[in-house]
């Protein structure tokens, strides 16, 4: 069980109340697919992913990025029960989609970068620590089925 400090809980809730989840999700998934091109293999039905411009302009990437960001928001609202919240997604990604669980960490890092850019100077080291702890819990929850 994860223990959240009042600061961590408030910080995570504050971040997700400020960011444009659709834009951040799109940017984070785009960044992941560009920086780590091997992750594209899971998105074969998305169409043109041949270069950064195609990925960024792909409406399927934007839509899925939004889904992921809103999924993170669901975790924010259930911080004491993240593993249960993502149990079905863990099974789906493991058994049906066969996603390498290391990719969850890559996408989490991309979310952190995009959120940092979005928040600017307010993204302090303490804020980063809280966000990275939250993202590590999410990554662990998504990878639970793999263990």
C-alpha positions as CSV (number, residue, x, y, z in Angstrom):
1,X,0.0,0.0,0.0
2,X,1.3,3.4,-0.9
3,X,1.3,6.1,1.7
4,X,0.7,9.6,0.3
5,X,1.7,12.7,2.2
6,X,-0.7,15.6,2.3
7,X,1.7,17.5,0.1
8,X,1.9,14.7,-2.5
9,X,-1.9,14.2,-2.6
10,X,-2.6,18.0,-2.9
11,X,0.2,18.4,-5.5
12,X,-1.1,15.6,-7.8
13,X,-4.7,16.8,-7.5
14,X,-3.5,20.4,-8.3
15,X,-1.5,19.3,-11.4
16,X,-4.4,17.4,-12.9
17,X,-6.8,20.3,-12.2
18,X,-4.5,22.7,-14.1
19,X,-3.5,20.7,-17.2
20,X,-5.4,20.3,-20.4
21,X,-5.6,16.6,-20.3
22,X,-6.5,16.2,-24.0
23,X,-3.5,18.3,-25.1
24,X,-1.1,16.8,-22.5
25,X,-2.2,13.2,-23.4
26,X,-1.7,13.9,-27.1
27,X,1.7,15.5,-26.6
28,X,2.9,12.7,-24.3
29,X,1.9,9.9,-26.6
30,X,3.3,11.7,-29.6
31,X,6.6,12.2,-27.7
32,X,6.6,8.5,-26.7
33,X,6.0,7.3,-30.3
34,X,8.7,9.6,-31.7
35,X,11.4,9.2,-29.1
36,X,10.8,5.4,-28.7
37,X,9.8,4.4,-32.2
38,X,9.6,0.7,-31.3
39,X,6.5,1.5,-29.2
40,X,4.7,2.2,-32.5
41,X,4.2,-1.6,-33.0
42,X,1.3,-1.5,-30.6
43,X,-0.5,1.1,-32.7
44,X,-0.6,-0.6,-36.2
45,X,-4.2,0.3,-36.7
46,X,-3.5,4.0,-36.2
47,X,-2.4,4.5,-39.8
48,X,0.4,6.9,-40.7
49,X,3.1,7.0,-38.0
50,X,6.0,7.4,-40.4
51,X,7.5,10.6,-38.9
52,X,7.0,13.1,-36.1
53,X,4.7,15.3,-38.1
54,X,2.5,12.4,-39.1
55,X,2.4,11.1,-35.5
56,X,1.5,14.5,-34.1
57,X,-1.2,15.1,-36.7
58,X,-2.7,11.6,-36.4
59,X,-6.2,11.9,-34.8
60,X,-5.9,8.3,-33.4
61,X,-2.8,9.3,-31.5
62,X,-4.6,12.4,-30.1
63,X,-7.7,10.3,-29.2
64,X,-5.7,7.6,-27.4
65,X,-3.5,10.1,-25.7
66,X,-6.6,11.7,-24.3
67,X,-7.9,8.4,-23.1
68,X,-4.6,7.7,-21.3
69,X,-4.6,11.2,-19.7
70,X,-8.2,10.8,-18.5
71,X,-7.3,7.4,-17.1
72,X,-4.6,9.1,-15.1
73,X,-7.2,11.5,-13.9
74,X,-9.3,8.6,-12.7
75,X,-6.2,7.4,-10.7
76,X,-5.9,10.9,-9.2
77,X,-9.5,10.6,-7.9
78,X,-8.7,7.1,-6.5
79,X,-5.2,7.5,-5.2
80,X,-5.7,5.0,-2.4
81,X,-6.9,2.3,-4.8
82,X,-4.8,2.7,-8.0
83,X,-4.0,-1.0,-8.4
84,X,-7.7,-2.0,-8.3
85,X,-8.6,0.9,-10.7
86,X,-6.2,-0.4,-13.3
87,X,-6.6,-4.2,-12.7
88,X,-8.6,-4.7,-15.9
89,X,-6.3,-2.5,-18.0
90,X,-3.3,-4.5,-16.7
91,X,-5.0,-7.8,-17.9
92,X,-5.9,-6.2,-21.2
93,X,-2.4,-4.9,-21.9
94,X,-0.8,-8.1,-20.8
95,X,-3.0,-10.9,-22.2
96,X,-4.7,-9.3,-25.2
97,X,-2.4,-6.5,-26.4
98,X,0.9,-8.1,-25.3
99,X,2.4,-4.7,-24.4
100,X,5.9,-4.8,-23.0
101,X,5.4,-3.4,-19.5
102,X,8.6,-1.4,-19.8
103,X,6.7,0.8,-22.2
104,X,4.4,2.1,-19.4
105,X,7.5,3.6,-17.8
106,X,8.5,5.3,-21.1
107,X,5.1,6.8,-21.5
108,X,5.0,7.9,-17.8
109,X,8.3,9.7,-18.4
110,X,6.9,11.4,-21.5
111,X,3.9,12.5,-19.4
112,X,6.3,13.9,-16.8
113,X,8.2,15.9,-19.4
114,X,5.1,17.3,-21.0
115,X,3.5,18.2,-17.7
116,X,6.8,19.9,-16.6
117,X,6.8,22.0,-19.8
118,X,3.1,22.8,-19.2
119,X,3.6,24.0,-15.6
120,X,6.9,25.9,-16.2
121,X,8.5,27.4,-13.1
122,X,5.9,25.9,-10.8
123,X,7.2,22.5,-11.6
124,X,9.7,22.4,-8.8
125,X,11.8,19.4,-7.6
126,X,9.2,18.7,-4.9
127,X,6.4,18.7,-7.4
128,X,8.4,16.5,-9.7
129,X,9.0,14.0,-6.9
130,X,5.3,13.8,-6.1
131,X,4.4,13.4,-9.8
132,X,7.0,10.7,-10.3
133,X,5.9,8.8,-7.3
134,X,2.3,8.9,-8.6
135,X,3.4,7.8,-12.1
136,X,5.5,5.0,-10.5
137,X,2.4,3.7,-8.7
138,X,0.4,3.9,-12.0
139,X,3.2,2.0,-13.9
140,X,3.3,-0.6,-11.1
141,X,-0.5,-1.0,-11.2
142,X,-0.5,-1.5,-15.0
143,X,2.3,-4.0,-14.8
144,X,0.7,-6.0,-11.9
145,X,-0.7,-8.7,-14.3
146,X,2.8,-9.3,-15.6
147,X,4.2,-10.3,-12.2
